Amino acid sequence: MIYLDSASTALQHPPEVAQAVAAALNSFGSPGRGAHQASLDADRAVFAARTQVARLFGASSPKQVAFAGSATDALNMAIAGLLGPGDHAITTAASHNSVLRPLYRQQEDGVEISILPVQPSGAIDFESFEALFRPNTRLAVLTHASNLTGDVYDIARLAAICHAHNTLIVVDAAQTAGVIPIDMGAMDLDVVVFTGHKGLLGPQGTGGLCLKEGVTIRPLRVGGSGSQSFERKHPAWMPERLEAGTLNSHGLAGLSAGLDYLLSQGVETLAARTKGLTNRFESQLRGIDGVRVYGGQGGVDRCGIVAINIGGLGSSAVADRLSTSYGICVRAGAHCAPLMHKALGTVTQGAVRFSFSPFNTAEELDTAIRALGEIAEEGQTA
């Protein structure tokens, strides 16, 4: 099997990740719920992961990192916790449904929403973005990179525009966390949302958000916290403020192991490897008649994603053929990015998305190119 679907979830992990999860399952108690060895071991694993995430993103302190079950969970927390009736929020057509649907729900409760269109190339226009701001603009929720095209947006420039209008920025880094460097301080980001099961090389069921000091989010959930049990209100301090219930310490132990590998290797080093594979793949695509590549225009950076179509073939048919005839795993369809597909003109056809990790090889990509060439040739003669 050749796995080229890392934008959905990482399949290849450092062996230490599975080892850490297995060890945790057989030794951890409940984190923050006792002073015995099993509970303390779970506490230490959670704190290690918290410290590593803070280091990775340049957060001011580990306590500014709150864990959640996924990036979707964390985006819901941020959006619901920062917006209220009468507020105005901005996003772009590059956003995933994990941003769009929470915003649409807020719209039903009296929040005004503006969505910046993307150009047919997939790019965004910064002047048009700035024109959307109003006196009541409270929040901009922006993707760092399109999960469809892989185009990376200049998030530091977008943050500067937001702050010039006294607006907070929430960054959806689901596709970029661990894939390209992110520095909250240097980029002046208020909230960075991440998932653990993609570029951070951890298990599914892990994710969270990093907050700039001074940014306060209303808790989406309240309940058990392991402290202040006789108080009617949930603890107001971070990270307990946003972490009601028992954390997934088993998964976070695996995430910590993935982060260990990531930090020891260096995000820049792994990013260069992935970029080299992406460039190799895309350059070879140019030799195949009938293949159309989406995004990547104007020298924009990519985060290891290349989306294509072959002539008029349905994207699902191409993906099925790659899987059944060649053992190549990709993702086809709408990718939970409906507005991006409208902008690209691919609502009916969808798109075939190839996404790479540092563990892929040049030989695997060459095999995928040969397969695409054969499918394209068959499509022309059919």
Secondary structure in CASP SS format (residue, H / E / C, confidence):
PFRMAT SS
TARGET T0000
AUTHOR 0000-0000-0000
METHOD secondary structure of the structure
MODEL  1
M C 1.00
I E 1.00
Y E 1.00
L C 1.00
D E 1.00
S C 1.00
A C 1.00
S C 1.00
T C 1.00
A C 1.00
L C 1.00
Q C 1.00
H C 1.00
P C 1.00
P H 1.00
E H 1.00
V H 1.00
A H 1.00
Q H 1.00
A H 1.00
V H 1.00
A H 1.00
A H 1.00
A H 1.00
L H 1.00
N C 1.00
S C 1.00
F C 1.00
G C 1.00
S C 1.00
P C 1.00
G C 1.00
R C 1.00
G C 1.00
A C 1.00
H C 1.00
Q H 1.00
A H 1.00
S H 1.00
L H 1.00
D H 1.00
A H 1.00
D H 1.00
R H 1.00
A H 1.00
V H 1.00
F H 1.00
A H 1.00
A H 1.00
R H 1.00
T H 1.00
Q H 1.00
V H 1.00
A H 1.00
R H 1.00
L H 1.00
F H 1.00
G C 1.00
A C 1.00
S C 1.00
S C 1.00
P H 1.00
K H 1.00
Q H 1.00
V E 1.00
A E 1.00
F E 1.00
A E 1.00
G C 1.00
S C 1.00
A H 1.00
T H 1.00
D H 1.00
A H 1.00
L H 1.00
N H 1.00
M H 1.00
A H 1.00
I H 1.00
A H 1.00
G H 1.00
L H 1.00
L C 1.00
G C 1.00
P C 1.00
G C 1.00
D C 1.00
H E 1.00
A E 1.00
I E 1.00
T E 1.00
T E 1.00
A C 1.00
A C 1.00
S C 1.00
H C 1.00
N H 1.00
S H 1.00
V H 1.00
L H 1.00
R H 1.00
P H 1.00
L H 1.00
Y H 1.00
R H 1.00
Q H 1.00
Q H 1.00
E H 1.00
D C 1.00
G C 1.00
V C 1.00
E E 1.00
I E 1.00
S E 1.00
I E 1.00
L E 1.00
P C 1.00
V C 1.00
Q C 1.00
P C 1.00
S C 1.00
G C 1.00
A C 1.00
I C 1.00
D C 1.00
F H 1.00
E H 1.00
S H 1.00
F H 1.00
E H 1.00
A C 1.00
L C 1.00
F C 1.00
R C 1.00
P C 1.00
N C 1.00
T E 1.00
R E 1.00
L E 1.00
A E 1.00
V E 1.00
L E 1.00
T E 1.00
H C 1.00
A E 1.00
S C 1.00
N C 1.00
L C 1.00
T C 1.00
G C 1.00
D E 1.00
V E 1.00
Y C 1.00
D C 1.00
I H 1.00
A H 1.00
R H 1.00
L H 1.00
A H 1.00
A H 1.00
I H 1.00
C H 1.00
H H 1.00
A H 1.00
H C 1.00
N C 1.00
T C 1.00
L E 1.00
I E 1.00
V E 1.00
V E 1.00
D E 1.00
A C 1.00
A C 1.00
Q C 1.00
T C 1.00
A E 1.00
G C 1.00
V C 1.00
I E 1.00
P C 1.00
I C 1.00
D C 1.00
M H 1.00
G H 1.00
A H 1.00
M H 1.00
D C 1.00
L C 1.00
D C 1.00
V E 1.00
V E 1.00
V E 1.00
F E 1.00
T E 1.00
G C 1.00
H C 1.00
K C 1.00
G C 1.00
L C 1.00
L C 1.00
G C 1.00
P C 1.00
Q C 1.00
G C 1.00
T C 1.00
G E 1.00
G E 1.00
L E 1.00
C E 1.00
L E 1.00
K C 1.00
E C 1.00
G C 1.00
V C 1.00
T C 1.00
I C 1.00
R C 1.00
P C 1.00
L C 1.00
R C 1.00
V C 1.00
G C 1.00
G C 1.00
S C 1.00
G C 1.00
S C 1.00
Q C 1.00
S C 1.00
F C 1.00
E C 1.00
R C 1.00
K C 1.00
H C 1.00
P C 1.00
A C 1.00
W C 1.00
M C 1.00
P C 1.00
E H 1.00
R H 1.00
L H 1.00
E C 1.00
A C 1.00
G C 1.00
T C 1.00
L C 1.00
N C 1.00
S H 1.00
H H 1.00
G H 1.00
L H 1.00
A H 1.00
G H 1.00
L H 1.00
S H 1.00
A H 1.00
G H 1.00
L H 1.00
D H 1.00
Y H 1.00
L H 1.00
L H 1.00
S H 1.00
Q H 1.00
G C 1.00
V H 1.00
E H 1.00
T H 1.00
L H 1.00
A H 1.00
A H 1.00
R H 1.00
T H 1.00
K H 1.00
G H 1.00
L H 1.00
T H 1.00
N H 1.00
R H 1.00
F H 1.00
E H 1.00
S H 1.00
Q H 1.00
L H 1.00
R C 1.00
G C 1.00
I C 1.00
D C 1.00
G C 1.00
V E 1.00
R E 1.00
V E 1.00
Y E 1.00
G C 1.00
G C 1.00
Q H 1.00
G H 1.00
G H 1.00
V C 1.00
D C 1.00
R E 1.00
C C 1.00
G C 1.00
I E 1.00
V E 1.00
A E 1.00
I E 1.00
N E 1.00
I E 1.00
G C 1.00
G C 1.00
L C 1.00
G C 1.00
S H 1.00
S H 1.00
A H 1.00
V H 1.00
A H 1.00
D H 1.00
R H 1.00
L H 1.00
S H 1.00
T H 1.00
S H 1.00
Y H 1.00
G C 1.00
I E 1.00
C E 1.00
V C 1.00
R E 1.00
A E 1.00
G E 1.00
A C 1.00
H C 1.00
C C 1.00
A C 1.00
P H 1.00
L H 1.00
M H 1.00
H H 1.00
K H 1.00
A H 1.00
L H 1.00
G C 1.00
T C 1.00
V C 1.00
T C 1.00
Q C 1.00
G C 1.00
A E 1.00
V E 1.00
R E 1.00
F E 1.00
S E 1.00
F C 1.00
S C 1.00
P C 1.00
F C 1.00
N C 1.00
T C 1.00
A H 1.00
E H 1.00
E H 1.00
L H 1.00
D H 1.00
T H 1.00
A H 1.00
I H 1.00
R H 1.00
A H 1.00
L H 1.00
G H 1.00
E H 1.00
I H 1.00
A H 1.00
E H 1.00
E H 1.00
G H 1.00
Q H 1.00
T H 1.00
A C 1.00
END
